[in-house]
Amino acid sequence: MKLSVESREELIRKLSAKVAEGALSLAEISRISGVHESQTSRIIGGKFKTLSASVMQICRTLGVDPDADPVAMRLNGALYRLWDGSPEDADRIVRVLDGLANLRLK
């Protein structure tokens, strides 16, 4: 989900503040969130534009509320409950959702 400039800047501030508290190292955040350490570093450094699954996992790990649209957050939560975490399952879910989108367009 694309973030507004203001929402993105606020989220970067919140993530930076949590990391500055020093409770968890980047390696620990990466391990707990399941996000690769290099990607964790980029996200913590503010190098993201969308509220991706990786950004959400890091937010959850750090206890940061991304202040996203509640409807989008509800959809995101439903997707996470469906997904088993594998790339193959992600591909299946995307195919199903694309199929639904195609039905709605007809």
N, C-alpha and C positions, 0 to 999 in steps of 0.2 A: 504494500500500500504506500503510495506516494505521500510524503509529509509536506506540510507547508513549511516555508522557511522558518517561521517563528517556532513551530512545533519541533522541527529538527534541531534548531539552536538550543531550545529548552531541554530537549532530551540529551544532547551532547553535554550540556552543563550538568545535568543530573548524574549522568554516567561518570563524568570526570570527578565530580564531588565524591561519589561513592568509592571510586578507585583511590582518590587522595586520602580517604579515611584509613586506607591501608589494611583493612581486615583481610582482604584476599589479594594474592599476586595475580598477574595476568595468566600465569600457568594454571593456577587454581581455578580462576574464572573459566578458562578454556576447558579444563578437565570436567568441572561441574556442569557447565552448560552444554558440553558436547560440540562446541564450535572450535575449529582449528585455531591454534594459537596465533598464527599470522593474521587470520581474519578477526580474531578477538582484538588484537592490537589495532587493526585498522578501524574497527567499530568504535573502540574506546577513544581513538584519536579523532573521531568525527568524520571519518571518510565513508559515509553512507548517505544515500538519498531516499531510500525507502524503508519502511518498517517491515523488513524481511524476517524470515523465520529465525535466522541467526541473531539479528538484533533483538527480537523478542526473547530468545533463549537467554541472552546476556542480561536483558532487563529483568527477567524472572530470577536469574541467579543472584543479581545484585539487589533485588527487591525494589526496582525502580518502576514506577508507573509511567508508561510512555504517553499518557494523556491523548490517546488516539480516539478516533470516532468510535463510540460504543457499539454501533452496529457492526463496523469492521472488526472490532475486537471480538465480538460474539462469533462472527464468521471464522475468524482466525482460530478461536478456541475449538470450534467444531471441526475444523480441518485437522488440528493437532490430535484431537481425540480419534479421528479416523486413521491417521497415519501411523504406521508401525516404525517409522524412523529410517526405513531403507529407501535408497534411490528408486528401486523397482516399484515399491508401493506408491511413492510420490508420482511416478509416471502413470500408474494405473488411475490414481485419483484425478490427475490432470486430464487424462483421456475422458473419464466420466464427466467431469465438469465441462470440458469442451463440448461433449455430446449434448449435455443439457443446454448449453449456450446456443448451440446450433438449432435445437428444437424451438427455443424461445424466439429465434430470429425468423423462423418460417411462418 
